[in-house]
Amino acid sequence: MIYIKGKSSKKYRLVQFSTAEIFSFFTSDEIKSPKDLDDLKIVANKEDSPRYTKPLKYYLDFIDDENKHCLIEGIWHQFNQSYVDYLKNEVDKIEINYDEEFNIPRSIPEEKFNKDREEKNGYINCDTQLTGINKKYRVEKMDLYKDGGLFFVKKGTAQKLNYVIDQAITTIKILQQKESKIEIDGEEKKIKVIVLWFILERKTVIKHLSEINSIILHNKLAEWRQLSLSADYTPIVYINYLTDKSTTTK
């Protein structure tokens, strides 16, 4: 649900959290004054967690490349050129793995992609497995496991990629506190590699991660890389692409 702080009548229940739904709220309530933006709140219900409220700005990513302004988790930042260059240099240190075999049609959902990796390539699909740390702590949003590697899969835009990086960062922090082991189906696994598996909407193959033009993404990737290395994990990014083909993944 989205509402304006202090105005109980200005409420709108979202069918799903999307740009179209947010636009419907603005249209229906005729919100035109910029000062109202700071008072817009989102009430969220998360499975197995109490309801919580955050400002709408927390969920929005905005980049002004000309002036280097960014909105990250509800806070405005301005990066100077030297810091932008530093971020690009940091993300380009991350190893990229590309295998054309795993490009998929746009119509294939992530769930199907993960299931195919389990059935055809020997991964453990953690969407359907009980996954925990030291028999107690549940890891959310870890998609695949194979040979000491945790894989976090996300397809789509740079904004969606940001979310999966946050998920990987959270998992690393938990693992750092709990003896760096993860449990899958009752068996403890020693983690060596943390993999972000991006399935991108692009017409050209990238050679460097800095070619994804998003300062916010670069900032999160740099944080994830440093955290992975400090925890003695190897950070790797798998890159694949959405295609117009109607074939399924191999």
N, C-alpha and C positions, 0 to 999 in steps of 0.2 A: 504494500500500500504506500502511496506517496501523498504527502500533505504539506500544507503551509503552517509553520510554527505559529501557534496562537490563534489560528482560524479553523475551528473545528469543522466548519462547513466546507472547507476547501480540502476535501479528501477524494482520492481516486484509487480504487483497487485495481492493481495491475494483473492482467491475465498472464503476462510474462514480462520479465525485465528486458525491454528492448527499446530501441530508439523510437519505433512507431508508437509504443505505449506511452512513453514519456511525452511525445509530441501531442498525443491525444489529451493528456492532462493539461498541457499548456493551452491547447486550443479550447478545451471545454471551460476552463476557468479564466481565460483571457488575461493571463499573466504577462504583463508588458514591462513592468518596472524592473530594472536590473537588481535593485536592492532586495527583491524577493528571492533571488537565487540563493542567498546565504541562509534563508529561512526554509528552504525546501528540504524535507526529510523523507527518508525511506524507512519503512517498518518492514523488517525481514523475519521470516520464519525459517530456521535451519533445522533439518532433521536431527532429532535427538539433542537439541539445544534450545534454551529459552529464546523467546522473541527478543529482538534487539533493534535499536534505531540508530541510524547514521545519516549525516547530511548527504544529499544527492551528489554533491561535489566529490565525495569520497569514491564514488563509483565511476567517475568520469575521467577520461584521459584527454588532455588537450595539449597540442604542440603548436607554437608559433615559431617556425624555423627562422624567420627573418630576425626576430628580436630575442630568440632563444628562451622564450617563456614556456614553462611547462606547468600543468596542473597534475600533481601526483598525490593520490590518496587524500584529496581535498585541500592540499597545500600548494600554493603558488611558488614556483622556483624560477630563477633566471640564471642560466649557465653562461659563463663567458666562453670565448672561443677556445682558450687553452684547455678548459675542462672538457669541452666537446671533443677536442682532438685527443685528449687523454682517454676518454671513453671509447672512441673508435679504435685506438691502439690496443686497449685492453680486450675488447671483444674479438678483435682479429687475431688474438693469441689463442683463442679457443679452437680446438680441433673440430673440423667439420667432416662428417661422413655422409656421402651421397651414393645411393644405389638405386638406379632407375627402376629396378624391379618393384619397389615399394611405392611408386607413384600410384595414385588412386583417382577414380572418377569423383566428381563433386558430389554425386549422389550417395557415396559410401559414408556412413556415419562412423565416428570414432569407435563406437562399440563393435562394429563389424570389422574394422581394421584390427583392433586388439584381438578379437576372436580368431581372425585369420592368422595372426602371428603365432597364436598358441597352437592352432591346428596344423599349420604348414611349416613353421620355422622354429619350433621348440621353445618358445617363450612360455612363461607362466603368466596367465591372464589374471592379474590381481583384482580386476573388477569382480571376479566370481570366486576368489579365494579369500579365506580368512587370513588377513595380514596384520601382524602385530609386532611390537618391540618388547623383547624380554617377557613374553607371555602376558603382557598387561596393557601396553599402549597401542591403540589402533592407529594405523597410518592411513590417512584419507588421501584419495586422489592419486595414488601410485598405480600406474596402469599396467606395467609389465615388469617381469623379472627374468634375467637370464645370465648365467655364468658370472655371478658377482656384480651384476649391473642392475640398477634401478632405472626404469624408463618412464618418463612423463610425456604423454602424447597429447598434442593439441594441433588441430587444423584450423586455418582461417587467417584472420587479420592480426596485425601486430598487437592490438589491444587484447585479443584473446590469448596470444602468446604470453603476455604479461602475467596473466592469471596462473598459468602452469609453472612459470618461473617462481612465483610466490609459493606455490604448493611444494616445489622441490626445495626451496629455501627452508620452509617450515619443517620438512622431513629431515633435512640435514641437521638442523638445530636440535631436533628431538634425538636423533641418533648420536649426536655428540654427547648428550647427557646420559645415554643409556648403553654405554659400552660398545657402541658402533655395530650392533647386531640387529638383524631383523628376522622375524619368525614368519614362515610361510608353511601352512599345513603342519604345524607342530615341529618344524625343523628350523633351527637357527641358521641364518645365512650371513656370511661375512661379505660386507659390501666394499667393493673396490672402485666402482665407476658410477657416476651419476650422469644420466643421459637425458637431455631434452630432445624430444623427437617432434620437430616442427613439420607440418604438412601445409605448404604455403600456396596462396593464390598469386601466382606470378607467371609471366610469359617467358622470362629468361632465367637461366640457372645462375645462382650466385656463387661467387668464389670466396667471398669474405662476408662475415655476418654484418659488418658495418654497412653493407649495401642495402640492408633493411632499414629504411629511412625513418627511424624513430628514436629520439633522444631518450624517451622513457624506457624503451626496450633496451637500449645500450646501457643505461644506468642499472637496470635490473640484472642484465647479463653480467656486467662487471662485478656486481655484488655477489651473484651466484658463483661466479668463477673463483673469486677470492675466498668465499666461505668453503667451497668444495676443497680447494687446495689446503686451506688451514685445517680441515678435518681429514686430510690424507686421502681424499677421493679424487679420481681423475675426472674432470668435467669434459664432456663431449656433447656436441650437438649433431643429431641426425637431421638431414634436410631431405624432404621429399615434396612433391608438387601435386596439386589438384589438376586433373586433366578433363578433357571433353569426351574421352573414350568411354564406352559403355561396358568395357571389360572389368572384371573383378581383379583384386590383387592376386599375385601369384603365390 
